[in-house]
């Protein structure tokens, strides 16, 4: 089985809406592979071209540059094609038709090509080696060769489905694969152990980020059945993070799995004293006088590799722990929440904080607890089901977040961008503005909340009102009004308004309103001031 067959399998997976059918197609391919190629294929399917911890960092400019070098296509044509299909790998594969030698590509050869590109000392060397790969293999294989580099196959195949396919291909249950993957966080290594029938020997390790368990959003208490089955705690307005610590070493990972250790030295100092190796889930919060500060304050600490003493004093940060992922060589997600909580409390280093938690007694308590959480400066509530395990990467029904919109605004669309995947031919991402006298000033961008049919209608309207185009983005006349909800407001130098809405989402298309009826910049300014308490 080859990389060519992997590409063909991915095409079939992309064309299949059924989740179970996707897993079966992939398992059929993986089940024919030997150990080494199973490991390689698993890596590729999870967007990891290189073995081990190495990263192949190639930007879109390099991928396009290699295509220009290989084929002579001009940059404007490449950009035009990309705007039409919305995916770099697919664009390159299409433009390579009739240009390649159509050589077969083995999984091992793909690995060697990735390693050679990685070894290039200069950008020009990497581009030249990539161009040679473009010209060598079948266009469909090159399409997925590039998708692996970008880290996103865009075929509706999350890692959880790859886990299930590896399990099916090796004769294990999905639960066995998932538990092993929770321990090491590298599915290719788990696939090797599964092939060898050694899953029970997979040992937990720290200092690699685990996927976070996610909470399903709800707004109304009636969505909760059997209140006595739930625990309640505050939903914080900070940065969801994991702290991994052991033997004096500390690493902090953000929700995006990026290491942010250097930005929070005071948290590192606390966890450097951890008596045993631990990994904890929680929130980084700007915190003073027993109270979490507004997220706008915490923003001053973000994107910094070094933090001055003055800033440390001005914006103190703590870690608010609320779950345990690893303890003294053992993974803990499979333990019930009550046991994880007890272990977390007993092994929390001095100086870290434990999120207060209590039983929920009635539905009537939800509203009062929500208001109290807001009064404490927090976003809302988290409800966690008694007896539940920690399920990385899953947004199920065992964690619920009660998180009502901070406010809503009527805004007008000022720019529209083409979407990706199935929305690649539609204008689905909208920049929007509020009114400031005769001007319209941008305050955010949103892409969720409308139906596909509404997006199709808006695409026709917005294309007709476009007056300038920049790549995938069209500037449009301020005519279409939307109602948006959001979780807060922060200052932003990116927008002329000086403000940006936090986590905006479209609530509805206001076809009943005109642009001169939308909300104003003064209203946004007043909401921002109110949010500071």
C-alpha positions in Angstrom: 0.0 0.0 0.0 1.4 3.4 -1.0 1.0 7.1 -0.5 -0.9 7.1 -3.8 -3.4 4.7 -2.2 -3.6 6.9 0.9 -4.5 9.8 -1.3 -7.2 7.8 -3.1 -8.6 6.7 0.3 -8.6 10.3 1.5 -10.6 11.3 -1.6 -13.2 8.6 -0.8 -13.3 9.7 2.8 -13.8 13.3 1.8 -16.8 12.3 -0.4 -18.4 10.2 2.3 -20.8 12.0 4.8 -21.2 8.9 7.0 -18.9 8.9 10.0 -18.9 5.2 10.3 -18.1 4.8 6.6 -15.2 7.2 6.9 -13.7 5.0 9.7 -14.3 1.8 7.7 -12.7 3.1 4.6 -9.6 4.3 6.5 -9.4 1.1 8.5 -9.5 -1.0 5.3 -6.5 0.9 4.0 -4.5 0.9 7.3 -5.2 -2.8 7.9 -3.1 -3.8 4.9 0.0 -2.0 6.1 3.1 -3.3 7.8 4.2 -1.8 11.1 6.5 0.9 9.7 4.0 2.1 7.1 1.1 2.0 9.6 3.1 4.5 11.7 3.9 6.7 8.7 0.3 6.7 7.4 -1.0 7.5 10.9 1.4 10.5 11.1 0.3 11.8 7.7 -3.4 11.4 8.5 -2.9 13.6 11.6 -0.9 16.3 9.7 2.6 15.3 10.9 5.0 14.8 8.0 8.2 14.1 10.1 8.9 11.4 12.7 9.5 12.4 16.3 9.0 16.0 17.6 10.4 17.7 14.5 8.2 20.3 12.7 8.2 21.0 9.0 7.5 24.7 8.9 6.7 25.8 5.4 4.4 28.7 4.8 2.0 29.3 2.0 4.5 31.5 0.2 7.0 28.7 0.0 4.4 26.2 -1.2 3.4 28.6 -3.9 7.0 29.5 -4.7 7.8 25.8 -5.4 4.8 25.6 -7.7 6.0 28.7 -9.7 9.5 27.1 -9.9 8.1 23.7 -11.0 5.5 24.9 -13.6 6.1 28.5 -14.5 2.5 29.5 -13.4 2.4 33.1 -12.4 1.5 34.2 -8.9 -1.8 35.9 -9.9 -3.1 32.7 -11.6 -2.2 30.7 -8.5 -4.0 33.2 -6.3 -7.0 33.2 -8.6 -7.2 29.4 -8.4 -6.8 29.4 -4.7 -9.6 31.9 -4.3 -11.9 29.5 -6.2 -11.1 26.3 -4.4 -10.0 27.6 -1.0 -7.3 25.0 -0.3 -3.5 25.1 -1.0 -3.1 21.4 -1.6 -6.0 21.2 -4.0 -4.9 24.3 -5.9 -1.4 22.8 -6.4 -2.7 19.4 -7.4 -5.0 21.0 -10.0 -2.3 23.2 -11.5 0.1 20.2 -11.8 -2.1 18.3 -14.2 -0.2 17.3 -17.3 3.0 18.7 -15.7 4.3 15.8 -13.6 6.1 12.5 -14.4 3.4 10.6 -12.6 5.9 8.4 -10.7 4.4 6.2 -7.9 4.9 7.5 -4.4 5.6 5.1 -1.5 4.9 6.0 2.1 8.6 5.7 2.9 9.6 7.8 -0.1 7.2 10.5 1.1 9.0 10.5 4.5 12.4 10.8 2.8 11.1 13.7 0.7 9.8 15.5 3.8 13.1 14.9 5.6 15.1 16.3 2.6 13.0 19.4 2.5 13.4 19.8 6.3 17.2 19.5 5.9 17.4 22.4 3.5 19.5 25.1 5.1 18.0 28.0 3.1 14.5 28.7 2.0 15.7 28.4 -1.7 16.9 24.9 -1.0 13.6 23.8 0.6 11.6 25.3 -2.3 13.8 23.6 -4.9 13.4 20.2 -3.2 9.6 20.8 -2.9 9.4 21.7 -6.6 11.1 18.5 -7.5 8.6 16.5 -5.5 5.8 18.4 -7.3 7.1 17.4 -10.7 7.7 13.8 -9.7 4.4 12.3 -8.5 0.8 12.1 -9.5 -1.2 15.3 -9.0 -3.6 13.7 -6.5 -0.7 12.4 -4.4 1.0 15.8 -4.5 -2.3 17.3 -3.3 -2.2 15.3 -0.2 1.6 15.5 0.1 1.0 19.3 0.5 -2.0 18.9 2.8 0.1 16.9 5.2 2.6 19.8 5.3 -0.1 22.3 6.0 -1.3 20.1 8.9 -4.9 20.0 7.8 -6.3 17.4 5.3 -9.7 19.2 5.2 -11.6 16.0 4.5 -13.8 15.8 7.7 -11.4 13.5 9.5 -10.7 14.5 13.0 -8.0 12.7 15.0 -10.7 10.8 16.9 -11.8 9.1 13.7 -8.2 8.2 12.9 -8.0 6.7 16.4 -11.1 4.6 15.7 -9.7 3.5 12.3 -6.4 2.4 13.8 -8.3 0.5 16.4 -10.4 -1.3 13.9 -7.3 -2.0 11.7 -5.4 -3.5 14.6 -8.2 -5.4 16.3 -8.6 -3.1 19.3 -11.5 -1.1 20.7 -11.7 2.6 20.2 -11.6 3.0 23.9 -8.3 1.1 24.2 -6.7 3.3 21.5 -8.1 6.5 23.1 -6.8 5.7 26.5 -3.3 5.0 25.2 -3.3 8.2 23.1 -4.3 10.2 26.2 -1.1 8.9 27.9 1.4 9.9 25.2 -0.4 12.4 22.9 1.2 11.0 19.7 -1.1 8.7 17.8 1.6 7.4 15.5 3.4 5.9 18.5 0.2 4.4 19.8 -0.4 2.9 16.3 3.0 1.2 16.6 2.1 -0.2 20.1 -1.3 -1.4 18.8 0.3 -3.2 15.8 2.6 -5.0 18.3 -0.3 -5.8 20.7 1.5 -3.7 23.4 -1.1 -1.1 24.2 -1.1 -2.2 27.8 2.6 -1.2 28.0 2.1 2.4 26.9 3.2 4.6 29.7 1.9 8.0 30.5 4.2 11.0 30.1 4.0 14.7 30.7 5.4 17.8 29.0 3.2 17.2 25.9 -0.2 18.9 25.7 -3.3 16.8 25.8 -6.4 17.9 24.0 -8.7 19.8 26.3 -12.2 18.5 27.3 -14.8 20.9 26.0 -18.1 22.0 27.4 -21.3 22.1 25.5 -22.9 25.6 25.7 -26.4 26.1 27.0 -28.3 29.2 27.9 -31.3 28.1 29.8 -31.6 26.0 33.0 -34.4 23.8 31.6 -31.8 22.1 29.4 -30.5 20.5 32.6 -32.2 17.3 33.8 -31.7 15.9 37.3 -29.9 18.9 38.9 -28.6 16.7 41.8 -26.4 14.8 39.2 -24.3 18.0 38.6 -21.5 19.9 40.2 -21.2 23.6 39.6 -18.2 26.0 39.4 -17.4 29.3 37.8 -16.6 29.7 34.1 -13.5 32.0 34.1 -12.6 34.7 31.5 -8.9 33.9 31.1 -6.7 31.6 29.0 -7.5 27.9 29.1 -4.2 26.3 29.8 -2.4 23.2 31.0 0.5 23.3 33.4 2.9 20.3 33.3 5.5 20.1 36.1 8.0 17.7 37.5 11.6 17.6 38.9 11.7 21.4 38.8 10.7 21.7 35.1 7.5 23.5 34.2 5.8 23.9 30.9 2.6 25.8 30.2 0.5 25.1 27.1 -2.4 27.2 25.7 -5.6 25.8 24.3 -4.0 25.9 20.8 -1.3 23.4 22.1 1.3 26.2 21.9 3.9 26.5 24.7 3.6 29.8 26.5 5.8 29.1 29.5 8.1 32.2 29.2 5.2 34.6 29.5 4.2 33.5 33.0 7.3 33.2 35.2 5.3 33.6 38.5 3.2 30.5 37.6 6.4 28.6 36.8 7.9 29.6 40.2 4.8 28.1 41.9 4.8 24.8 40.0 8.6 24.4 40.2 7.9 23.4 43.8 5.5 20.6 42.8 6.4 17.6 45.0 5.4 15.0 42.3 5.0 15.1 38.5 1.7 16.6 37.6 -0.3 17.9 34.6 -3.3 20.1 35.4 -6.1 21.7 33.4 -7.2 25.2 34.4 -7.2 28.9 33.6 -4.5 31.6 33.6 -6.1 34.7 35.1 -5.1 38.2 35.9 -5.8 38.3 39.6 -5.7 40.8 42.4 -7.3 41.2 45.8 -9.0 37.9 45.6 -10.7 38.6 42.3 -10.1 37.8 38.6 -9.5 40.9 36.6 -11.1 41.7 33.2 -9.6 39.8 30.2 -8.6 43.1 28.8 -6.1 43.5 31.6 -4.7 40.0 31.0 -4.2 40.9 27.3 -1.2 42.9 28.3 0.6 39.7 29.3 0.0 37.9 26.0 2.4 37.4 23.1 5.4 38.2 25.3 8.6 36.1 25.5 9.9 38.2 28.3 8.0 40.0 31.0 9.3 43.0 32.8 9.2 43.3 36.6 6.9 46.4 36.3 4.4 44.4 34.2 4.6 41.4 36.6 3.6 43.8 39.4 1.0 45.6 37.3 -0.7 42.5 35.9 -0.2 39.6 38.4 -1.3 36.2 37.0 -2.3 33.0 38.8 -3.3 29.6 37.6 -6.8 28.5 38.6 -6.7 24.7 38.5 -9.9 22.7 37.9 -8.9 19.3 36.7 -6.1 16.7 36.9 -4.6 15.1 33.8 -1.5 13.3 35.1 -0.1 12.4 38.5 3.2 10.8 39.4 3.6 8.7 36.2 -0.1 7.9 35.8 -2.7 9.4 33.5 -5.9 10.3 35.3 -8.6 11.1 32.7 -10.2 7.7 33.2 -10.9 8.4 36.9 -14.3 9.8 37.9 -14.4 13.5 38.5 -14.7 13.2 42.2 -11.5 11.2 42.5 -9.7 13.5 40.1 -10.8 16.5 42.2 -9.7 14.9 45.5 -6.2 14.1 44.0 -6.0 17.6 42.5 -6.7 19.3 45.9 -4.1 17.1 47.6 -1.3 17.8 45.1 -1.9 21.4 44.2 1.3 23.4 44.9 1.2 26.3 47.3 0.4 29.4 45.4 -1.8 27.8 42.8 -5.6 28.1 43.3 -8.3 25.5 43.2 -11.6 26.5 41.4 -14.4 26.4 44.0 -16.9 23.7 43.3 -20.2 22.6 44.9 -23.2 20.4 44.2 -26.1 21.8 42.3 -29.4 21.2 44.2 -32.1 22.7 42.0 -32.7 24.3 38.6 -33.6 27.5 40.5 -30.0 27.7 41.7 -28.6 28.0 38.1 -29.8 31.6 37.6 -28.6 32.8 41.1 -25.3 31.0 40.7 -24.8 32.5 37.3 -25.5 36.0 38.6 -23.1 35.5 41.5 -20.4 34.3 39.1 -20.9 37.4 37.0 -20.6 39.5 40.1 -17.3 37.9 40.8 -16.1 39.0 37.4 -16.4 35.6 35.7 -18.1 34.6 32.5 -20.7 32.3 33.8 -21.0 28.7 35.1 -19.6 25.3 34.3 -21.7 22.3 35.2 -19.9 19.0 35.4 -21.7 15.6 35.7 -20.9 13.6 38.8 -19.0 10.4 38.0 -17.9 11.6 34.6 -14.4 11.0 33.2 -12.2 13.6 31.4 -12.7 13.2 27.7 -10.0 15.0 25.7 -11.1 16.8 22.6 -14.7 16.0 23.1 -17.6 18.4 23.5 -20.2 16.1 25.0 -23.0 16.3 27.6 -20.9 15.7 30.7 -19.6 19.3 30.8 -22.1 22.2 30.2 -21.3 25.9 30.1 -23.9 28.4 31.0 -22.6 31.4 29.1 -25.1 34.0 28.1 -24.2 36.7 25.6 -22.7 39.8 27.2 -24.7 42.0 24.8 -26.0 42.2 21.3 -25.4 44.8 18.6 -26.9 45.6 15.2 -24.0 46.0 12.8 -23.5 46.4 9.1 -21.3 44.2 6.8 -18.3 46.2 5.3 -16.3 43.3 3.9 -16.9 39.7 3.0 -14.4 36.8 2.5 -14.7 33.5 0.8 -15.0 30.5 3.1 -13.2 27.2 3.0 -14.1 23.6 2.2 -17.8 23.3 1.2 -18.1 27.1 1.6 -15.2 27.9 -0.7 -17.3 29.4 -3.4 -19.4 31.5 -1.0 -18.8 34.7 0.9 -19.3 33.4 4.4 -16.9 35.4 6.6 -18.1 38.9 7.4 -16.3 41.9 8.7 -18.8 44.3 10.4 -19.0 47.8 11.7 -21.0 50.2 13.9 -22.0 53.7 13.0 -20.0 56.8 14.0 -21.9 59.8 12.5 -21.7 59.3 8.8 -18.9 56.7 9.0 -18.9 53.0 9.6 -16.1 51.7 11.8 -15.2 48.0 12.1 -15.5 46.2 15.4 -15.2 42.6 14.5 -15.6 39.6 12.2 -17.9 36.5 12.4 -18.6 33.5 10.3 -21.0 31.4 12.3 -24.7 31.6 12.9 -26.3 31.7 9.4 -27.7 28.8 7.4 -26.1 27.8 4.1 -29.2 29.1 2.3 -28.8 32.5 4.0 -25.1 32.5 3.1 -26.0 31.8 -0.6 -28.4 34.6 -0.6 -26.0 37.0 1.0 -23.2 35.9 -1.4 -25.3 37.1 -4.3 -26.2 40.4 -2.6 -22.6 41.1 -1.5 -21.1 40.3 -4.8 -23.5 42.8 -6.3 -22.5 45.5 -3.8 -18.7 44.9 -3.9 -16.6 47.9 -5.0 -13.1 46.6 -4.4 -11.3 43.3 -4.1 -8.2 42.2 -2.2 -7.5 38.5 -2.8 -10.3 36.5 -1.2 -11.8 39.6 0.5 -14.3 41.9 -1.1 -15.1 45.4 0.3 -18.8 46.0 0.1 -21.2 48.9 0.4 -22.6 49.0 4.0 -26.1 47.8 3.2 -26.6 44.4 4.9 -27.5 44.5 8.7 -26.8 41.7 11.1 -27.5 41.2 14.8 -24.4 39.8 16.5 -23.9 38.5 20.1 -20.6 38.5 21.8 -18.9 37.7 25.1 -17.2 41.0 25.8 -15.3 44.0 24.3 -11.7 44.8 24.3 -9.5 47.7 23.0 -7.9 46.9 19.6 -5.5 48.9 17.5 -6.5 46.8 14.5 -9.8 48.6 14.0 -10.3 52.3 13.5 -13.1 52.1 16.0 -10.5 51.2 18.6 -12.5 48.3 19.8 -13.1 44.6 19.0 -15.9 42.3 20.1 -14.8 39.1 21.8 -16.1 35.8 20.3 -18.8 37.4 18.1 -21.4 35.2 16.5 -24.2 36.1 14.1 -27.7 35.8 15.7 -29.7 36.8 12.7 -29.8 38.7 9.4 -31.8 41.9 10.1 -33.6 42.3 6.8 -36.0 44.6 8.6 -33.3 47.2 9.4 -31.5 49.9 7.5 -27.8 50.9 8.0 -28.8 54.2 9.6 -30.6 52.2 12.4 -27.6 50.2 13.6 -25.8 50.7 16.9 -23.2 53.4 17.3 -19.6 53.7 18.4 -20.7 55.6 21.5 -22.8 52.6 22.5 -19.8 50.3 22.1 -17.7 52.6 24.2 -20.3 52.6 26.9 -20.5 48.8 27.0 -16.7 48.6 27.2 -16.6 51.0 30.2 -19.4 49.0 31.9 -17.5 45.8 31.4 -14.6 47.1 33.5 -16.8 47.1 36.5 
